[in-house]
């Protein structure tokens, strides 16, 4: 990955991610090949905050029907939960 903007794909908005914001944790969909150190560097430089910890999860694709009983799958993806230092905030949902 050449650019830091390619690492963070999108913020994830769900009930769980809203609850995690109270603990200063933010959830992102990230590039499947991104490492924890690359994710940390991207968040720190893009949002100008200090990252304390990064947790990643590989999310499997779900089975889906396609047209007439043909089986298919949604693409797999990677999720990252980033914990920020006290006093730092990201206002990406406003």
Order of alpha helices (4+ residues) and beta strands (2+ residues): beta-alpha-beta-alpha-beta-beta-beta-beta
